[in-house]
Amino acid sequence: MVPVTSAPHPATTAALPVSLAGVGRSFAGASPADARRVVLSDINLEIAPGEIVALLGPSGCGKSTLLRQISGLDSPSVGAIRINGQSLNGIDQRCAVAFQEPRLLPWRTIERNVELGLPRGTARDVGRNRVAELLELVQLSDAAQLRPRQVSGGMAQRASLARALARGPGVLVLDEPFGALDALTRLTMQDLLLDIHAAEPATIVLVTHDVDEALYLADRVVLLGQDPAATPGSGSGIRSIVSVPGSRPRDRGDAELAALRVGLLDGLGVPTHHLPTP
């Protein structure tokens, strides 16, 4: 289903609430005789303004599909999604998206790639100041005139985040934003995301396969998957929602987080008896 672009909304720096009510998504079968394939079923979730929510689940459970619904890149087959009480109908200027791959245009400088995220009609001097502010926020001021091939993967991902923030979104949607980075760069980017959230407090919904990342970043972790008692093929739903204790930045070695880690891994079907406690 191709989303219909909704009327533009002015850029905002205020975090906005997100509501999902009975959201489901199914796709047509390979042939007219095949039954529709149900991916998501009966997703109900209320996300508070400024909250960070991580979506976790086994591969193929519909995490990225749900993220596409929230960002307006796809539409639910059933149910409704609202941002700040208004129904989402296609791509919405109040949302911004960053993907696992930075998707920077190779012929443009880092500065001009970030510029692409500015709302249409932004005055030149206002846009220039906004881009400079964002490059400083993501620690890329010295790389402004470089092209994507001249920077590291972590720097490219920072540019992607800056581009997503350029419109001042109320909701920031992140699809495995650090999944392609090496372990050390990934930890650095997690801390940077928290700094960005403190400076530009959008509501953040992110997909990750990393349980530790989810527990470090999120206020709540939503575990998606199919209930073992459900009818086969009925689609994934919310298995559990875990509230993460403590204020950010958290201690990665905290005993409470370690206990939650074991529970989430168990929910993912990963045996934990042989895993070291972080």
N, C-alpha and C positions, 0 to 999 in steps of 0.2 A: 504494500500500500504506500503510495507516494504522499508524503505530508504536504499539506497546503500551507503556504506561507501566510502567517497571520499578520495583522496590522502591526507596524512597528511600535515599540514602546520606547520612551526616552531612556537613555542610559541611567543607571542608578548605582549608588554605592551602598544601598541599604540591603541587608540580607533579607530574603523573602522565604515564607513558609511554603512547603510543598506537601500536597495531599494526594494520596493514591487510594482510590476507592473501587474495590472489586475489579482490579485491572487484570486482564488476560490477553494473551496473544497466541494466535494460531496461524498456520500457513497452509496453503493449498497443497494437496498431495502431488506426487510426480505426474499423475494422470487424472483425468476427470473421475475415474472409477475409484481412485484411492481416497481414503478418509483424510480429513484435514489433520495436520500434525500440531498438537497442542504443546506449546513451549512453556507458557506461564498461565497460572490459574489462580484467581481470587487473591490478588495481592492487595492488602490493605496496610497502609503505612502513613503516619503523620510525621513530618520532619519539621522541626522548629527552626525559626530564623537563626542563622549563624551556626547551626549544628553541623558537625561532620559525621556523616553516616557512611560506613564501609559495607559494601555488598560482597559476601563471601559465599563460595559454593563450589561443588565439583565442576570440572569441565563439562560444558554442554547443558548446564542447568538453567541457562537463560539470563545470566548476570548482565552481559553486554546488551542483550535484547531489552531488558528492563531499563538499562541506562539510556538506550536509544528512545524509549518511550518518554522518559523524563526530559530529555534534551529536545524533543520534538522532531528528531530525525526519523521517527517512525510513529505510527499511531496504534493504540491498543485496539484489539478486536472487540473487546467488551470493557466496560468500566470507564472511569473518568480520572484524569489527572488535572489538578488545579495548582496554580502558582499564585500565592497571595489571594486566594479565593476566586481567581479567574480561570476558566477552563482553558487548557492548553490545546491549541489547534494548529499543529504544524510548528515550524521553526519560530522561535520566540526570542526577541531581542533581549529579554530579561535573563536568558540563559547563555552560557558560553561553555564550549567543550574543548578539552585537550585529550589527545589520544596517546597510545603507547609510543607511536612514532611521531616525531615533531611535525612532520609534513610542512617543512619550510620550503619556500620557493628558492631554488638554488641560485638564480640570477639576481636576487635581491639581497641587500645587506641585512644584517640582523635588525638594525633600526627600522628598515623599510618593511621587513616581515612583521614586526610588532605593529607597525602603522596600519597594517591590513585589518587589525581588529577594531580600529576606531569606528564609532557610529558614523554612518553616512551623513555628510553635511557638516562634519566637525570643522571649525575654522582652523586654518593652517597653523596659526601661532598657538592656539589651544591644543591642537593635536601634537605639535612638536614638544610642547611642555609636558603633555601627558606621557608621551613615549619616553622622554628623558627620565621622568619620574619612575616609570615602570622598569626601565633598564637599570636604574640605580637600585630599585627594590630587589631585583633578581640578580644583582651583582654582575651586570653585563655592560656597564657604561664604557669600559675600555675596549669592548668588542663590538661596539655599535656599527662600525664601518666594515667589519669583516663579513664574509659570505659564509653560508652554512658549511661548506667543505673545509673551511679554515678553523672551525671550532670543534670541541669535543662533543660527545653524545650528551653529557650532562649540561653543557652550555646550550646546546640546541634545544634540549627539553626546557631549560629555563626560558629561552626565547619563546617557546610554544606557550608556556604559562603566562608570560607577559602579554602575548598577543590575545589570549583568552580573556585576560583581565582588562584589556584596553577599553572595552565598552562599559566597564563598571557593572558587571552582571550581579544580579541578586542571587543567582544560583549558578554554581560552577560544577560542571560534570566532568569527571576524570575517569577515563577508561584505561586501567593499568598504566598510569602515567610513568612509572619508574621500572616497568617490567623488563625493558631492554638494556638497563644499565648494570654496570658491575656492582658488586656488593657494597663497596665503600662509597661510591658515588650515590648509590641508592639511599644509604643512611643520611648522607649530606643533603640530598634532595628532600627527604622527609622533614628534616629540621627546617629547611628553607620554606617548605610548604606551610609549616606552622607559623613561621615569621610572616609570610604573605597573608595568611588568614588573620593574624593579629592586626596587620596594617590595612587589609582590604577584606573586612569580615563578611564574605559571602557565605551562603549556605553551600556546603560541599557534599556531593554524593560521589563516591569513588568505588570502582571495582578493583579488587586485588585478589591474587591467589596466595598472598603472603599473610599468614595469620599474625605474625609478629608486627608487620606493618599496620594491619588493621587495628590491632590493640594499641599501638603507639600513637596513631593519628586520630582515631575515631572516638566520638562520644558514645556511639552505639554501633554494634556490628550485627548486621542482618544476615543470617545464614539461610541461603536458598537451597532448595532441593525437593525431591519428591518424597512425600511421606511413604514409608514402606507399606502402610496399610491402604494406601490410595489405589484406585483402579489404574492398572497399567495404561500409560499413554495419556493420563489426565493432566500432565504438565506440572512444572515446578511451582511450589508455593513457598511461603515463609515457614521454615522449620523452627526457628527460634530467633529471638532478639536479645543480644547481650549488651547490657549497659556497662561501660568501662569506668571503673572508679578512678579517682584522682584527677588533678588538674594537669594540664599540659604546660611544659614538656614533662613527660613521664620518665621514670627510671626504667630502662629497658630490662633490667634484671629484677624488677619488683616481684615479690612472691605471689601477690594477688594476680598479676598479669600472667605469671607462669601457670597458675591454676586454671585461669580462663583459657589459656592456650591449649592445655590438655583437653578441656571440654570441647573446644571448637574443633580441634583435630579429630577427636572422637566423632563429632557430628559429621565430619568430612569422610569418615571411614578410614582414617589413618591410625594405625596402631601406635600407641605412645609409650608402651612399657619399656622400649629400648632407647627412647630418645633422651638426650641429656636435658636437664632443666637449664634454661638460659640464664 
